[in-house]
Amino acid sequence: MEIVRDPQTRTGSDAVDVRASAQPTDRLEVSRKGPPVVSLKGLSKHYGENVVLDKVDLDVSAGEVVAMVGPSGAGKSTLLRCINLLEVPDAGTVTVGDQCVDAGKEVSAKDAMRLRRTAGMVFQSFNLFPHLTVLRNVSLAQERVLGRSRAEADARSMELLERVHLAHKADTYPARSSGGQQQRIAIARALAMDPQVMLFDEPTSALDPEVGLEVLAVMRELAESGMTMIVVTHEIPFARDVSDRVVVMADGGIIEQGEPHQVINNPQHERSQRFLRAVTER
């Protein structure tokens, strides 16, 4: 592979207005001009005879929020992992910003890391370092990967912890934070690398519904600020009210995509209809 450069509703300092996640809000106008921030062409991935992704094409513009929905095993999470090379695609190309990965050609660890910095990722599990404070969790990669001084990294980390409403947790350890708080810390850590796109892999699936609203509220704020986002989710209200486009995946491919209310309220593909009916009626 070769790379080419071209809730628990809280009060006080921890308050997050989870009610905002239940109502649509105005998005900042974003540019749809110029080349996409993310472009996937003919992306394929298989494990033995099991085809997980089958020639997927997808472009995501600057500032666009794309919600990916579909049944388990559809290939959604694998698609995200291929974008930042946590999984190596077997065919096709992945372009993020000015870097292009051509499957089948060798890529160095240094170049792979460079691409991953452009695509921040938030997982279902938080993956925080339990022996480091919240501040160090957010700062460490900035120092080691971006070359920032400790003072510079800590200053940026505090800005981001403030953004996710957790600045008062900076000197505590992750175990002293709730699941929703830990996920918001993970978001701050990903943002600290100044990515061009944020990838979210079902970030609320491991959380209680009420706590998950805290995370969704922060994601809504990111969307409103113009952050480019690809979100794998089963949170249909979030997909409908926050995203610019809903993409439905099944059996390793995209079977339907379009304006959120159109896809969710009036899906055209029979597989989309079955999935959305199952999700909304449960």
C-alpha positions as CSV (number, residue, x, y, z in Angstrom):
1,M,0.0,0.0,0.0
2,E,1.4,3.4,-1.0
3,I,0.5,6.8,0.5
4,V,0.6,9.8,-1.7
5,R,0.6,13.4,-0.4
6,D,-1.4,15.4,-2.8
7,P,-28.2,11.6,30.7
8,Q,-27.3,12.2,33.8
9,T,-28.3,15.8,33.7
10,R,-25.7,17.7,35.7
11,T,-25.4,21.1,37.1
12,G,-22.6,23.6,37.6
13,S,-19.4,23.3,35.6
14,D,-20.3,19.9,34.3
15,A,-23.7,21.0,32.8
16,V,-24.4,19.8,29.3
17,D,-27.7,20.8,27.8
18,V,-28.9,17.3,26.8
19,R,-32.3,18.7,25.9
20,A,-30.7,20.3,22.9
21,S,-30.1,16.8,21.4
22,A,-33.8,16.2,21.2
23,Q,-34.5,19.3,19.0
24,P,-33.2,20.3,15.6
25,T,-30.9,23.3,15.5
26,D,-29.6,25.5,12.7
27,R,-26.3,24.3,11.2
28,L,-23.7,26.7,10.1
29,E,-23.6,27.0,6.4
30,V,-20.8,24.9,5.1
31,S,-19.0,24.9,1.8
32,R,-19.7,22.1,-0.7
33,K,-17.2,23.4,-3.2
34,G,-13.9,21.9,-4.2
35,P,-12.6,18.4,-3.6
36,P,-14.0,16.3,-0.8
37,V,-12.2,15.9,2.5
38,V,-12.8,12.1,2.4
39,S,-13.0,10.2,-0.9
40,L,-13.4,6.4,-1.1
41,K,-13.2,4.7,-4.5
42,G,-13.8,1.0,-5.0
43,L,-13.0,0.2,-1.4
44,S,-13.0,-3.5,-0.6
45,K,-12.1,-5.6,2.4
46,H,-12.5,-9.3,3.0
47,Y,-11.5,-11.8,5.6
48,G,-10.9,-15.1,3.8
49,E,-14.1,-15.7,1.9
50,N,-16.1,-13.3,4.0
51,V,-16.6,-10.0,2.0
52,V,-17.0,-7.2,4.5
53,L,-16.8,-4.2,2.0
54,D,-17.5,-4.6,-1.6
55,K,-16.3,-1.8,-3.9
56,V,-17.7,1.1,-1.8
57,D,-17.6,4.6,-3.2
58,L,-18.2,7.6,-0.9
59,D,-17.3,11.3,-0.9
60,V,-17.6,13.6,2.1
61,S,-17.4,17.3,1.7
62,A,-15.8,19.8,4.1
63,G,-18.2,20.5,7.0
64,E,-20.5,17.7,6.1
65,V,-22.0,15.4,8.7
66,V,-22.7,11.9,7.3
67,A,-24.6,9.4,9.5
68,M,-24.1,5.7,8.6
69,V,-26.8,3.3,9.6
70,G,-27.6,-0.3,8.9
71,P,-27.8,-3.7,10.4
72,S,-24.9,-5.3,12.4
73,G,-22.3,-6.8,10.0
74,A,-23.1,-4.4,7.3
75,G,-19.4,-3.2,7.2
76,K,-19.9,0.3,8.8
77,S,-17.2,0.0,11.4
78,T,-14.8,-1.7,9.0
79,L,-15.3,1.2,6.6
80,L,-14.3,3.7,9.3
81,R,-11.3,1.6,10.3
82,C,-10.1,1.5,6.7
83,I,-10.3,5.3,6.4
84,N,-7.6,5.7,9.0
85,L,-5.8,2.4,8.2
86,L,-6.6,0.6,11.4
87,E,-7.7,-2.0,8.8
88,V,-5.8,-2.3,5.6
89,P,-8.2,-2.4,2.6
90,D,-7.7,-5.1,0.0
91,A,-8.7,-2.9,-3.0
92,G,-9.6,0.7,-3.9
93,T,-8.3,4.0,-2.7
94,V,-8.8,6.1,0.4
95,T,-8.1,9.9,0.2
96,V,-8.2,12.1,3.3
97,G,-7.3,15.7,2.7
98,D,-4.2,15.7,0.5
99,Q,-3.1,12.1,1.3
100,C,-4.2,9.1,-0.8
101,V,-3.8,5.5,0.0
102,D,-3.8,3.0,-2.8
103,A,-4.6,-0.5,-1.6
104,G,-2.1,-3.1,-2.6
105,K,1.0,-0.8,-2.4
106,E,3.2,-0.6,0.6
107,V,2.9,2.2,3.1
108,S,5.4,3.1,5.8
109,A,4.5,3.3,9.4
110,K,5.4,7.0,9.4
111,D,3.1,7.8,6.4
112,A,0.3,5.7,7.9
113,M,0.6,7.7,11.2
114,R,0.5,10.9,9.1
115,L,-2.8,9.9,7.5
116,R,-4.3,8.8,10.9
117,R,-3.6,12.3,12.2
118,T,-6.0,13.7,9.6
119,A,-8.9,11.4,10.7
120,G,-9.6,11.4,14.4
121,M,-11.5,8.4,15.7
122,V,-13.8,7.9,18.7
123,F,-14.6,4.2,19.5
124,Q,-17.4,2.5,21.4
125,S,-14.9,1.9,24.2
126,F,-13.1,4.9,25.6
127,N,-9.5,3.5,25.6
128,L,-8.2,6.1,28.1
129,F,-5.0,5.5,30.0
130,P,-6.2,4.7,33.6
131,H,-2.8,5.7,35.2
132,L,-2.8,9.2,33.6
133,T,-4.8,12.2,34.5
134,V,-7.5,13.4,32.2
135,L,-5.2,16.3,31.1
136,R,-2.3,13.9,30.3
137,N,-4.6,11.7,28.4
138,V,-5.4,14.5,26.1
139,S,-1.9,16.1,26.0
140,L,0.3,13.0,25.5
141,A,-0.2,12.3,21.8
142,Q,0.1,16.0,21.0
143,E,3.6,16.0,22.5
144,R,4.8,12.7,20.9
145,V,3.1,13.0,17.5
146,L,2.7,16.7,16.9
147,G,5.9,17.8,18.7
148,R,4.2,20.3,20.9
149,S,5.8,21.3,24.2
150,R,4.1,20.2,27.3
151,A,2.9,23.7,28.0
152,E,1.5,24.1,24.5
153,A,-0.2,20.7,24.7
154,D,-1.7,21.3,28.1
155,A,-3.0,24.7,26.9
156,R,-4.7,23.1,23.9
157,S,-6.0,20.3,26.1
158,M,-7.6,22.7,28.5
159,E,-9.3,24.5,25.6
160,L,-10.8,21.2,24.4
161,L,-11.8,20.0,27.8
162,E,-13.6,23.3,28.2
163,R,-15.3,22.6,24.9
164,V,-16.6,19.3,26.0
165,H,-17.6,20.8,29.4
166,L,-15.0,18.9,31.5
167,A,-12.2,21.4,32.3
168,H,-12.8,20.8,36.0
169,K,-11.9,17.1,35.5
170,A,-8.4,17.9,34.2
171,D,-6.4,16.8,37.3
172,T,-8.5,13.7,38.1
173,Y,-8.1,10.2,36.7
174,P,-10.5,8.6,34.2
175,A,-11.9,6.2,36.8
176,R,-13.4,9.2,38.7
177,S,-15.5,10.1,35.6
178,S,-18.7,8.6,34.4
179,G,-19.0,6.7,31.1
180,G,-20.4,9.7,29.4
181,Q,-17.6,11.9,30.7
182,Q,-15.0,9.4,29.6
183,Q,-16.4,9.4,26.1
184,R,-16.3,13.2,26.0
185,I,-12.6,13.0,27.2
186,A,-12.0,10.7,24.3
187,I,-13.5,13.2,21.9
188,A,-11.3,15.9,23.3
189,R,-8.3,13.7,22.8
190,A,-9.2,13.0,19.2
191,L,-9.8,16.7,18.5
192,A,-6.4,17.6,20.0
193,M,-4.7,16.2,16.9
194,D,-6.4,18.8,14.8
195,P,-8.0,16.3,12.4
196,Q,-9.7,17.2,9.1
197,V,-12.5,14.7,9.8
198,M,-13.8,13.0,12.9
199,L,-14.9,9.4,12.7
200,F,-17.4,8.1,15.4
201,D,-18.0,4.4,15.7
202,E,-21.2,4.0,17.7
203,P,-19.9,6.3,20.5
204,T,-23.0,5.9,22.6
205,S,-23.6,2.2,22.3
206,A,-21.8,1.3,25.6
207,L,-23.6,4.0,27.5
208,D,-27.0,4.2,29.3
209,P,-29.4,6.2,27.1
210,E,-29.6,9.2,29.5
211,V,-25.8,9.4,29.7
212,G,-25.5,9.0,26.0
213,L,-27.4,12.2,25.5
214,E,-24.4,14.1,27.0
215,V,-22.2,12.7,24.3
216,L,-24.7,13.4,21.5
217,A,-25.0,17.0,22.7
218,V,-21.3,17.5,22.4
219,M,-21.3,15.9,18.9
220,R,-24.2,18.2,17.9
221,E,-22.0,21.2,19.0
222,L,-19.2,19.9,16.8
223,A,-21.5,19.6,13.9
224,E,-22.8,23.1,14.4
225,S,-19.2,24.4,14.4
226,G,-18.6,23.0,10.9
227,M,-16.6,19.9,11.8
228,T,-16.5,17.2,9.1
229,M,-17.9,14.0,10.6
230,I,-18.7,10.5,9.7
231,V,-20.9,8.9,12.4
232,V,-21.8,5.2,12.6
233,T,-24.8,5.2,14.8
234,H,-28.2,3.6,15.7
235,E,-29.3,6.9,17.2
236,I,-31.9,7.6,14.5
237,P,-33.1,10.9,15.9
238,F,-29.5,12.2,15.9
239,A,-29.0,11.0,12.3
240,R,-32.3,12.7,11.3
241,D,-31.8,16.0,13.0
242,V,-28.0,16.6,13.0
243,S,-26.6,15.0,9.9
244,D,-26.6,16.4,6.3
245,R,-26.8,13.0,4.8
246,V,-27.8,9.5,5.9
247,V,-26.0,6.5,4.3
248,V,-27.6,3.1,4.7
249,M,-25.2,0.1,4.5
250,A,-26.0,-3.6,4.2
251,D,-24.0,-6.6,3.1
252,G,-20.8,-4.7,2.6
253,G,-22.2,-1.9,0.4
254,I,-24.1,1.3,0.3
255,I,-27.7,0.5,-0.6
256,E,-29.3,4.0,-0.1
257,Q,-28.3,7.5,0.8
258,G,-29.7,11.0,0.7
259,E,-31.3,13.8,2.8
260,P,-31.9,12.5,6.3
261,H,-35.7,13.0,6.5
262,Q,-36.2,11.5,3.1
263,V,-34.1,8.4,3.8
264,I,-35.5,7.8,7.3
265,N,-39.1,8.7,6.7
266,N,-39.5,7.3,3.2
267,P,-36.7,4.7,2.5
268,Q,-36.8,3.3,-1.0
269,H,-34.7,0.1,-0.7
270,E,-36.5,-2.9,0.8
271,R,-33.5,-3.6,3.1
272,S,-33.5,0.0,4.3
273,Q,-37.2,-0.3,5.1
274,R,-36.8,-3.4,7.1
275,F,-33.9,-2.0,9.1
276,L,-35.4,1.4,9.9
277,R,-38.7,-0.2,10.8
278,A,-37.0,-2.6,13.2
279,V,-35.0,0.3,14.8
280,T,-37.9,2.7,15.2
281,E,-40.4,0.1,16.5
282,R,-38.2,-1.5,19.1
